[in-house]
Amino acid sequence: MPLPKTSLQHRGNPLANPSEQLVVLMPPRGTEKFAAKLSESGVERLASDRIDILQVNIGKLCNMTCSHCHVDAGPDRRENMTRETVDACIAALRDHPQIGTLDLTGGAPEMNPNFKYFVRHARSLGRHVIDRCNLTILLAKGFEDLPGFLAEHQVEIVASLPCYLEENTDAQRGDGAFSKSVQALKRLNDLGYGHPGSGLMLTLVYNPVGASLPPDQQSLESAYRKELDARFGIQFNRLFTITNMPVSRYLEYLVQTNEFDTYMQKLVDAYNPASIDGLMCRNTLSVGWDGRLFDCDFNQMLDLQVDNGNPTHIQDFDYDALSKRQIIVGQHCFGCTAGAGSGCQGAIAK
């Protein structure tokens, strides 16, 4: 499987040399190959059938620079959603109660100055709110009140913790990330997060450290639960396993380590038709920091906007049209259909 021919200039990735031309954003080519796999599975047209979740990337600014990040987020990024665009998202939620969940992501979404405003309004509308949190932001200067704020508004925290071992976590997320994550998790536990009956959901997220697929989600959750409790007394509600996507910084890693071809073939070989019904693009609409609309967060990073005459900006939101839109697919979609399948809600199929 040949590498993409298009190279893109460095875009804010401090791990890269800005003077170099690097393949950091382009997906592997071969849209027709994934479409052919769908056809073999009896799916001629992959389409959305509802919008349960509005997933909003409210900025690429982040206090971390993780090696697997498909957003290419970091401290030097300045893209942040404006109050006007936040209000347009709130209006879509207000006018369409069938959208039950607001899923906030980034970067570190908490670093957007409109984050608390967004959460308050969504919760006042009775929506379930998810904060995709890197944990270390909860210890950063100026953000010390965040754990209390999230608990007060009963926000579910979906937190990245690539491994229960310090060496593996730090390899992916930077030196000291594991110890800070443990501190943050203990503070969340003290507030009630992760404890049955508290109403405060704490979900951990596992991403493979290298070029491999996630292990069985249920078995890994048991291992996490045993290790984190025994070593740190940490409790959590559930664990999601998410496959690393060959997009942006992780794609760059695959190219630099000469593992691109092997990894892509691994995804293709592990294609699982049982994952199709549960794909996140079927019930989720992704909103970029600038208000543009996408089928998923990965398509957003590849600049593959919704198409086929559908509204392309949250200001023009049309539930009836967008809930029945045709999904734009590409070779990267093999990442969501490999093995047990993968999405923002973890594994899809057994």
C-alpha positions as CSV (number, residue, x, y, z in Angstrom):
1,M,0.0,0.0,0.0
2,P,1.8,3.1,-1.2
3,L,2.3,6.2,1.0
4,P,0.2,9.3,0.2
5,K,1.9,11.4,-2.5
6,T,0.8,14.7,-1.0
7,S,3.0,16.3,1.6
8,L,1.8,19.2,3.8
9,Q,3.7,21.9,5.5
10,H,4.2,21.5,9.2
11,R,1.1,22.9,11.0
12,G,1.9,23.6,14.6
13,N,3.4,20.3,15.6
14,P,6.3,21.1,17.9
15,L,7.6,17.6,17.4
16,A,8.4,18.4,13.8
17,N,10.9,20.7,12.1
18,P,8.9,23.6,10.7
19,S,11.3,23.8,7.7
20,E,10.5,20.3,6.6
21,Q,7.7,19.0,4.4
22,L,5.9,16.3,6.4
23,V,3.0,14.0,5.7
24,V,1.0,15.0,8.8
25,L,-2.6,15.4,7.8
26,M,-3.4,13.4,4.7
27,P,-5.1,10.0,5.0
28,P,-4.1,7.0,3.1
29,R,-5.6,7.0,-0.4
30,G,-8.1,4.4,-1.6
31,T,-11.6,5.6,-0.7
32,E,-12.9,3.1,-3.3
33,K,-11.3,0.2,-1.4
34,F,-13.2,0.9,1.8
35,A,-16.4,1.5,-0.2
36,A,-15.9,-1.9,-1.8
37,K,-15.6,-3.5,1.6
38,L,-18.9,-1.9,2.6
39,S,-20.5,-3.2,-0.5
40,E,-19.3,-6.7,0.2
41,S,-21.0,-6.3,3.6
42,G,-24.3,-5.4,1.9
43,V,-23.9,-1.6,2.5
44,E,-24.1,0.3,-0.7
45,R,-24.5,3.7,0.9
46,L,-23.3,4.5,4.4
47,A,-25.6,7.0,5.9
48,S,-26.6,8.6,9.2
49,D,-29.9,7.6,10.6
50,R,-30.2,10.1,13.5
51,I,-28.2,12.6,15.5
52,D,-28.0,11.7,19.2
53,I,-24.7,13.4,19.8
54,L,-23.3,16.8,18.9
55,Q,-19.6,16.4,19.2
56,V,-17.9,19.8,19.2
57,N,-14.2,20.5,18.9
58,I,-14.0,23.9,20.6
59,G,-10.3,24.4,19.9
60,K,-6.9,23.0,19.1
61,L,-5.1,24.7,22.0
62,C,-3.8,22.2,24.4
63,N,-1.3,22.1,27.3
64,M,0.1,18.8,26.0
65,T,1.7,17.5,22.8
66,C,0.8,13.8,22.6
67,S,2.5,11.6,20.0
68,H,-0.8,9.9,18.9
69,C,-2.9,13.1,18.6
70,H,-4.9,13.1,15.4
71,V,-5.8,16.8,16.0
72,D,-2.2,18.0,16.0
73,A,-3.1,19.9,19.1
74,G,-0.6,21.7,21.3
75,P,0.4,24.8,23.3
76,D,1.2,26.7,20.1
77,R,-2.3,26.3,18.4
78,R,-4.6,29.3,18.5
79,E,-7.7,28.0,16.9
80,N,-10.6,28.5,19.4
81,M,-14.3,28.5,18.9
82,T,-15.9,31.9,19.3
83,R,-18.9,32.8,21.5
84,E,-21.0,33.3,18.4
85,T,-20.3,29.8,17.2
86,V,-20.9,28.4,20.6
87,D,-24.3,30.1,20.7
88,A,-25.2,28.5,17.3
89,C,-24.4,25.1,18.8
90,I,-26.6,25.9,21.8
91,A,-29.4,26.9,19.5
92,A,-29.2,23.6,17.7
93,L,-29.5,21.8,21.0
94,R,-32.3,24.0,22.2
95,D,-34.3,23.5,19.1
96,H,-33.8,19.8,18.8
97,P,-34.3,17.9,22.1
98,Q,-33.6,14.6,20.3
99,I,-29.9,15.5,20.5
100,G,-29.4,14.3,24.0
101,T,-25.6,14.6,24.4
102,L,-23.1,17.4,23.9
103,D,-19.6,15.9,23.6
104,L,-16.9,18.6,24.1
105,T,-13.4,17.9,22.7
106,G,-10.2,19.7,21.6
107,G,-7.2,20.2,22.2
108,A,-7.9,20.6,25.8
109,P,-11.6,21.9,25.5
110,E,-11.3,23.4,29.0
111,M,-8.8,26.0,27.6
112,N,-11.4,27.6,25.5
113,P,-12.7,30.7,27.4
114,N,-16.2,29.8,26.5
115,F,-16.0,26.3,27.9
116,K,-17.9,26.9,31.2
117,Y,-20.5,29.1,29.4
118,F,-21.1,26.2,27.0
119,V,-21.4,23.6,29.7
120,R,-23.8,25.7,31.8
121,H,-26.2,26.4,28.9
122,A,-26.2,22.7,27.7
123,R,-26.9,21.5,31.2
124,S,-29.7,24.1,31.6
125,L,-31.3,22.5,28.6
126,G,-31.1,19.1,30.3
127,R,-28.4,17.7,28.0
128,H,-25.8,15.1,29.0
129,V,-22.4,16.8,28.7
130,I,-19.1,15.0,28.1
131,D,-15.7,16.6,28.7
132,R,-12.9,14.8,26.8
133,C,-10.2,15.6,29.3
134,N,-6.5,15.0,29.2
135,L,-6.5,15.0,33.1
136,T,-3.3,17.1,33.4
137,I,-5.2,20.3,32.6
138,L,-7.0,19.8,36.0
139,L,-3.7,20.5,37.7
140,A,-2.6,23.4,35.5
141,K,-2.4,27.0,36.9
142,G,-5.6,28.8,36.5
143,F,-7.7,25.7,36.1
144,E,-7.7,24.4,39.6
145,D,-11.4,25.0,40.0
146,L,-12.3,22.8,37.0
147,P,-12.9,19.5,38.9
148,G,-15.4,21.2,41.2
149,F,-17.1,22.9,38.3
150,L,-17.4,19.7,36.4
151,A,-18.8,17.8,39.4
152,E,-21.3,20.7,40.2
153,H,-22.7,20.4,36.7
154,Q,-22.6,16.6,36.6
155,V,-20.4,16.5,33.5
156,E,-19.1,13.1,32.4
157,I,-15.4,13.0,32.2
158,V,-13.9,10.9,29.5
159,A,-10.2,10.9,30.3
160,S,-7.2,9.7,28.3
161,L,-4.9,7.3,30.1
162,P,-3.0,5.2,27.6
163,C,-1.8,2.7,30.1
164,Y,-1.7,1.9,33.9
165,L,2.1,1.8,33.6
166,E,4.0,5.1,33.9
167,E,6.6,4.2,31.2
168,N,4.0,3.6,28.5
169,T,1.8,6.6,29.3
170,D,4.8,9.0,29.4
171,A,6.1,7.6,26.1
172,Q,2.9,8.7,24.4
173,R,2.0,11.8,26.3
174,G,5.2,13.2,27.6
175,D,7.4,13.0,30.8
176,G,5.4,13.4,34.0
177,A,2.0,12.8,32.3
178,F,1.3,9.6,34.3
179,S,2.0,11.0,37.7
180,K,-0.1,14.1,37.0
181,S,-2.9,12.0,35.7
182,V,-2.9,9.9,38.8
183,Q,-3.1,13.1,40.9
184,A,-6.0,14.4,38.9
185,L,-7.8,11.0,39.1
186,K,-7.5,11.0,42.9
187,R,-8.9,14.5,43.1
188,L,-11.9,13.4,40.9
189,N,-12.4,10.4,43.1
190,D,-12.5,12.6,46.2
191,L,-15.3,14.6,44.5
192,G,-17.3,11.4,43.9
193,Y,-16.3,10.7,40.3
194,G,-16.0,7.0,39.5
195,H,-18.0,5.8,42.5
196,P,-21.2,3.9,41.9
197,G,-24.3,5.9,42.7
198,S,-22.6,9.2,42.7
199,G,-24.0,10.3,39.3
200,L,-20.5,11.4,38.4
201,M,-19.3,9.3,35.5
202,L,-15.6,8.8,35.0
203,T,-14.6,7.0,31.8
204,L,-11.0,6.2,31.0
205,V,-9.7,5.9,27.4
206,Y,-7.0,3.5,26.2
207,N,-5.1,4.1,23.0
208,P,-2.4,1.7,21.9
209,V,1.1,3.1,22.5
210,G,2.6,1.6,19.3
211,A,1.3,0.4,15.9
212,S,-1.1,-2.2,17.1
213,L,-4.9,-2.7,17.6
214,P,-6.4,-2.4,21.1
215,P,-6.9,-5.6,23.0
216,D,-10.3,-6.8,24.2
217,Q,-12.0,-3.9,25.9
218,Q,-13.6,-5.9,28.7
219,S,-10.4,-7.7,29.6
220,L,-8.4,-4.5,29.6
221,E,-10.9,-2.8,31.8
222,S,-10.6,-5.5,34.4
223,A,-6.8,-5.1,34.3
224,Y,-7.0,-1.3,34.6
225,R,-9.5,-1.6,37.5
226,K,-7.2,-4.1,39.4
227,E,-4.0,-2.2,38.8
228,L,-5.2,1.3,39.5
229,D,-7.1,0.3,42.6
230,A,-4.2,-1.8,44.0
231,R,-1.5,0.8,43.3
232,F,-3.3,4.1,43.8
233,G,-6.8,3.4,45.2
234,I,-8.3,4.9,42.0
235,Q,-11.9,4.1,41.0
236,F,-13.6,4.6,37.6
237,N,-16.8,3.6,35.9
238,R,-15.7,2.1,32.6
239,L,-12.9,2.0,30.0
240,F,-13.1,2.7,26.3
241,T,-10.5,1.3,23.9
242,I,-9.9,3.4,20.8
243,T,-7.9,2.6,17.7
244,N,-5.3,5.1,16.7
245,M,-6.1,6.7,13.4
246,P,-3.6,7.1,10.6
247,V,-4.2,10.9,10.6
248,S,-1.9,13.9,11.4
249,R,0.6,13.3,14.2
250,Y,0.0,9.5,14.4
251,L,0.4,9.2,10.7
252,E,3.7,11.1,10.9
253,Y,4.8,8.6,13.6
254,L,3.9,5.7,11.3
255,V,5.9,7.1,8.5
256,Q,8.9,8.0,10.6
257,T,9.0,4.5,12.1
258,N,8.5,2.8,8.7
259,E,5.3,1.1,10.1
260,F,2.8,2.8,7.8
261,D,2.3,-0.1,5.4
262,T,2.2,-2.7,8.1
263,Y,-0.3,-0.8,10.2
264,M,-2.6,0.0,7.3
265,Q,-2.6,-3.7,6.2
266,K,-3.4,-4.7,9.8
267,L,-6.4,-2.4,9.8
268,V,-7.6,-3.7,6.4
269,D,-7.1,-7.4,7.4
270,A,-9.0,-6.8,10.6
271,Y,-12.1,-5.3,8.9
272,N,-15.2,-6.4,10.8
273,P,-18.6,-5.9,9.1
274,A,-20.3,-6.3,12.5
275,S,-19.0,-2.9,13.5
276,I,-20.9,-1.0,10.8
277,D,-24.2,-0.6,12.6
278,G,-22.4,1.0,15.6
279,L,-20.1,3.4,13.8
280,M,-20.2,6.8,15.5
281,C,-20.8,8.7,12.2
282,R,-24.3,7.0,12.2
283,N,-25.6,8.9,15.2
284,T,-23.1,11.7,15.7
285,L,-22.4,15.1,14.0
286,S,-19.0,16.7,14.4
287,V,-18.6,20.5,14.6
288,G,-15.2,22.1,14.0
289,W,-13.9,25.0,16.0
290,D,-14.9,27.3,13.2
291,G,-18.5,25.9,13.0
292,R,-18.1,23.7,10.0
293,L,-19.8,20.3,10.0
294,F,-18.3,16.9,9.5
295,D,-19.4,13.3,9.8
296,C,-16.8,12.6,12.5
297,D,-13.8,14.0,14.3
298,F,-11.4,12.2,12.0
299,N,-13.1,13.6,8.8
300,Q,-12.9,17.0,10.5
301,M,-9.1,16.8,10.8
302,L,-8.9,15.7,7.2
303,D,-11.1,18.6,6.1
304,L,-13.7,16.3,4.6
305,Q,-16.9,18.3,5.2
306,V,-20.4,17.0,5.0
307,D,-21.5,17.0,1.3
308,N,-24.3,16.1,-1.1
309,G,-26.1,19.4,-0.6
310,N,-26.3,19.3,3.2
311,P,-25.7,22.4,5.3
312,T,-22.0,22.7,6.0
313,H,-22.0,25.1,9.0
314,I,-23.7,25.0,12.4
315,Q,-25.3,28.4,11.7
316,D,-27.4,26.6,9.0
317,F,-28.2,23.5,11.1
318,D,-31.0,21.4,9.6
319,Y,-31.7,18.3,11.7
320,D,-33.9,16.6,9.1
321,A,-31.3,16.9,6.3
322,L,-28.2,16.2,8.4
323,S,-29.7,13.2,10.3
324,K,-30.1,11.4,6.9
325,R,-26.9,12.5,5.2
326,Q,-24.6,10.2,3.3
327,I,-21.3,9.6,5.1
328,I,-18.0,10.5,3.4
329,V,-15.7,7.6,3.7
330,G,-12.0,7.1,3.1
331,Q,-9.2,4.6,3.7
332,H,-8.9,5.9,7.3
333,C,-12.3,4.4,8.0
334,F,-10.7,1.0,8.3
335,G,-9.6,2.2,11.7
336,C,-13.2,2.4,13.0
337,T,-14.1,-1.1,11.5
338,A,-11.0,-3.1,12.6
339,G,-11.4,-5.8,15.1
340,A,-14.0,-5.0,17.7
341,G,-14.5,-1.6,16.0
342,S,-13.7,1.8,17.4
343,G,-15.4,5.1,18.1
344,C,-15.6,7.8,20.6
345,Q,-17.7,5.4,22.7
346,G,-15.1,2.7,22.6
347,A,-15.4,-0.8,21.1
348,I,-18.4,-1.4,18.9
349,A,-18.7,-5.2,18.4
350,K,-17.8,-8.2,20.4
